[in-house]
Amino acid sequence: MRLLTYFVFLVSFAAFSQQNLYEKEIAAFRKIRIDSLQHENGYLNLSGLFWLKEGENTIGADPKNDFVFPTEHSDSFLGTIILNKGVVTFNSNAANQVFSSGQSANKMIIFEDKKALVLSHKSLRWFIIKRGEKYALRLRNLEGEYVRNFKGIDYFSIDSSWRIKAKFVATHGKKLHITDITGRNYLEDSPGELHFTIKGKKFTLEAGGNIDEFFIVFGDLTNKKTTYGGGRFLYASAPDKEGNVILDFNQSLNPPCEFTPFATCPLPTKKNRMNLEITAGEKSKGFLSH
């Protein structure tokens, strides 16, 4: 009897230790997540999204500019952004006030062949993005309101049962039809699908990203209730030799649109809207109205 009691104790202690280790792993993941949001390249400081027209687009704090920057963080006229058949050039009105990699920016190409340079002025940073066939200037303000007002993220309780084993099924050449929060549509490569079972029900998620790291946009019945209305994000590592992939829904993330109105977040495909509540990962605090 004593031997049996000791064995039960060892099993219970091992389970407790494993759960404790898992909770520390999730805590470390959450810290990295918060640090990334607050980083200079994070989403909290996004302060503007301006769609370029072909030709000249002026920038600065003065209302006469095509794109008006925050008055307290910008000079009146910073220069001109010129879009010419996919190549974007910046001409500065104040070469000593706008910088690229610490050097004064006068006249330079800032976007070509998907390569973008970051320009800076006081607390502002901006660069060019391409969405479909359109080009936009994305503005950051390192002293912006979303940086100042950020109070952390709410979470569901950590529950290791939401760490699900899925089977990867390759779909060579498949394209996902993506719609983003702005209503724009585009195609995205998909390495394959992930098949799994939760509470006896079978589900399939279409993966974006690549075979080394899957990027999944999914929806579930918690959306618009306790989680962001447009779904959440999940990353997963490459499949093992047997084609198994771990989907850890405790690592489900709010999209950038939870934190800033200046992001262009993808929405879940029809197949990725699951008819169940995934009570794991990040909750919505309602930073913005959705």
C-alpha positions in Angstrom: 0.0 0.0 0.0 2.8 2.4 0.9 4.5 1.7 -2.5 1.2 2.4 -4.3 0.8 5.7 -2.4 4.4 6.7 -3.2 3.8 5.9 -6.9 0.6 8.0 -7.0 2.5 10.8 -5.4 5.3 10.6 -8.0 2.8 10.7 -10.8 0.9 13.7 -9.3 4.2 15.5 -8.6 5.3 15.0 -12.2 2.0 16.2 -13.6 2.2 19.3 -11.3 5.8 20.0 -12.4 4.9 19.7 -16.1 2.0 22.1 -15.7 4.1 24.5 -13.8 6.8 24.4 -16.5 4.1 24.9 -19.2 2.7 28.0 -17.4 6.2 29.5 -17.2 6.5 28.8 -20.9 3.3 30.7 -21.7 4.3 33.5 -19.3 7.6 33.9 -21.2 5.7 33.9 -24.5 3.4 36.7 -23.2 6.3 38.8 -22.1 7.9 38.6 -25.5 4.5 39.5 -27.0 4.1 42.7 -24.9 7.7 43.7 -25.6 7.1 43.3 -29.3 4.0 45.5 -29.2 5.9 48.2 -27.3 9.0 48.0 -29.5 9.7 50.8 -32.1 8.6 48.4 -34.8 5.5 47.3 -32.8 1.9 48.0 -33.6 1.1 50.3 -30.7 2.8 53.3 -32.3 1.0 53.1 -35.7 -0.5 56.6 -36.1 -1.5 56.9 -39.7 -2.1 55.1 -43.0 -2.2 57.2 -46.1 -2.9 55.8 -49.6 -0.7 57.2 -52.2 -1.9 58.6 -55.5 0.3 58.4 -58.6 2.6 61.4 -58.7 3.2 63.8 -55.9 1.9 63.5 -52.3 3.0 66.2 -49.8 3.6 65.5 -46.1 3.8 67.5 -42.9 1.8 69.1 -40.1 0.2 71.9 -42.2 -3.4 71.1 -43.3 -2.5 72.1 -46.8 -0.5 68.9 -47.2 -2.0 65.8 -48.9 -1.0 63.8 -45.8 -1.3 65.7 -42.5 1.1 64.5 -39.7 0.5 65.2 -36.0 1.1 68.9 -35.4 3.0 68.6 -32.1 5.4 66.0 -33.6 6.1 67.4 -37.1 7.3 70.5 -38.9 4.8 72.1 -41.3 6.2 70.9 -44.7 8.5 67.9 -44.6 8.7 67.1 -48.3 7.1 65.2 -51.1 6.4 61.5 -51.7 6.4 60.7 -55.4 4.8 57.4 -56.7 5.9 56.6 -60.2 4.8 53.2 -61.5 5.7 51.3 -58.3 8.8 53.2 -57.4 8.5 55.7 -54.5 10.9 58.6 -54.1 11.1 61.1 -51.2 12.2 64.8 -51.8 12.8 66.6 -48.6 11.9 70.3 -47.9 14.1 70.2 -44.8 17.0 67.8 -45.4 18.5 68.3 -41.9 15.2 67.4 -40.2 14.3 64.1 -42.0 16.7 61.2 -41.6 17.3 57.7 -43.0 19.5 55.4 -40.9 20.8 58.4 -39.1 21.8 60.3 -42.3 20.0 63.4 -43.6 17.5 62.4 -46.3 17.3 64.8 -49.3 16.3 63.0 -52.5 16.2 59.2 -52.4 14.2 56.1 -53.4 12.4 54.8 -50.4 10.4 51.9 -52.0 11.3 49.6 -54.9 10.8 45.9 -55.5 9.2 45.5 -52.1 12.2 47.0 -50.4 11.3 49.9 -48.1 13.4 52.4 -46.2 12.3 54.0 -42.9 12.4 57.8 -42.7 12.3 59.6 -39.3 11.5 63.1 -38.0 11.4 63.9 -34.3 9.2 61.1 -32.8 7.8 60.1 -36.2 8.8 57.2 -38.4 7.3 56.3 -41.8 7.7 53.9 -44.7 5.9 52.6 -47.7 3.8 49.4 -47.8 2.1 47.7 -50.8 -1.3 46.1 -50.4 -2.5 44.4 -53.6 -1.8 47.0 -56.3 -2.0 50.0 -54.0 0.7 51.7 -52.1 0.4 53.5 -48.7 2.5 55.5 -46.3 2.5 53.9 -42.9 3.2 56.4 -40.1 4.5 55.6 -36.6 4.6 58.0 -33.6 6.8 56.7 -30.8 5.0 59.1 -28.5 1.5 58.4 -29.8 -1.7 57.9 -27.8 -1.9 54.1 -28.2 1.6 53.8 -26.8 0.8 56.1 -23.8 -2.6 54.5 -23.1 -1.6 50.8 -23.4 -2.4 49.0 -20.1 -1.6 45.4 -21.1 -3.7 42.5 -22.4 -6.4 40.3 -20.8 -6.1 36.6 -21.2 -8.2 33.4 -20.7 -6.8 31.1 -17.9 -3.9 28.9 -19.1 -5.4 25.5 -20.0 -3.0 22.9 -21.5 -6.0 21.0 -23.0 -6.0 23.8 -25.7 -2.6 22.5 -26.8 -3.9 20.5 -29.8 -2.1 18.0 -32.0 -3.0 18.5 -35.7 -2.2 16.6 -38.9 -0.6 18.7 -41.7 -1.9 18.0 -45.2 0.0 19.8 -48.0 -2.0 21.6 -50.7 0.6 22.3 -53.4 -0.1 25.6 -55.3 -3.2 26.5 -53.3 -4.0 30.2 -52.9 -6.1 31.6 -50.1 -8.6 34.3 -51.0 -8.1 36.9 -48.2 -10.2 39.9 -47.4 -8.7 42.4 -44.9 -10.4 44.7 -42.5 -10.5 47.6 -45.1 -12.4 45.4 -47.6 -9.4 44.8 -49.9 -9.0 41.4 -51.4 -5.8 39.5 -52.4 -4.4 36.0 -52.8 -2.0 34.4 -50.4 0.1 31.3 -50.8 -1.0 28.4 -48.6 1.4 25.5 -47.7 -1.5 23.3 -46.6 -4.3 22.5 -44.1 -4.3 21.4 -40.5 -6.8 18.7 -39.5 -7.6 18.1 -35.8 -10.3 17.2 -33.3 -11.7 19.1 -30.3 -14.2 17.5 -28.0 -15.0 14.9 -30.6 -15.6 17.3 -33.5 -13.4 17.5 -36.5 -12.0 20.9 -37.7 -9.8 22.1 -40.5 -7.8 25.3 -40.7 -6.2 26.7 -43.8 -2.6 27.9 -43.1 -0.8 30.8 -44.5 2.9 31.5 -44.1 5.3 28.7 -45.2 6.3 25.2 -44.3 8.8 26.4 -41.7 6.2 28.5 -39.8 2.5 28.5 -40.3 0.4 31.7 -39.9 -3.3 31.0 -39.2 -6.1 33.5 -39.0 -9.1 31.9 -37.3 -12.5 32.9 -36.0 -14.6 31.2 -33.3 -17.7 31.8 -31.2 -15.9 34.0 -28.7 -15.5 36.7 -31.4 -17.4 40.0 -30.6 -18.0 38.6 -27.1 -14.8 38.1 -25.2 -12.3 38.3 -28.1 -11.7 40.6 -31.1 -14.6 40.6 -33.5 -12.4 40.0 -36.6 -10.8 36.8 -35.4 -7.4 36.1 -33.9 -3.9 35.0 -35.1 -2.0 31.8 -34.3 1.5 30.8 -35.3 2.7 27.1 -35.5 6.0 25.5 -36.1 6.9 23.1 -39.0 5.4 19.6 -38.9 7.5 16.7 -37.5 8.5 13.6 -39.5 5.0 12.2 -39.0 3.3 15.4 -40.2 2.1 16.4 -36.8 1.8 20.1 -35.8 1.1 21.5 -32.4 -1.6 24.2 -32.3 -1.3 25.9 -28.9 -4.4 28.1 -28.7 -3.1 29.5 -25.4 -0.8 31.5 -27.8 -3.8 32.9 -29.8 -3.1 36.6 -30.5 -5.2 39.7 -31.1 -4.6 41.1 -34.5 -3.0 44.6 -34.7 -6.5 46.1 -35.4 -7.3 45.5 -31.7 -4.7 48.1 -30.8 -4.7 50.6 -33.7 -7.1 51.8 -36.4 -4.2 52.1 -38.8 -3.5 48.4 -39.4 -4.8 46.3 -42.4 -5.6 43.0 -40.7 -6.7 39.9 -42.7 -10.0 38.3 -41.8 -10.5 34.5 -41.4 -11.4 32.6 -44.5 -14.8 30.8 -44.5 -13.2 27.5 -43.6 -11.3 29.0 -40.7 -14.4 30.2 -38.9 -14.9 27.5 -36.3 -18.3 26.7 -34.7 -17.0 26.5 -31.2 -15.7 28.7 -28.4 -11.9 28.7 -28.1 -11.5 30.0 -24.5 -7.8 30.4 -24.7 -5.2 33.0 -25.5 -5.8 36.8 -25.7 -9.1 38.4 -24.9 -10.3 41.8 -26.3 -10.2 44.8 -24.0 -12.1 46.8 -26.5 -9.3 49.3 -27.0 -11.1 50.3 -30.2 -14.7 50.0 -31.3 -15.0 47.0 -33.7 
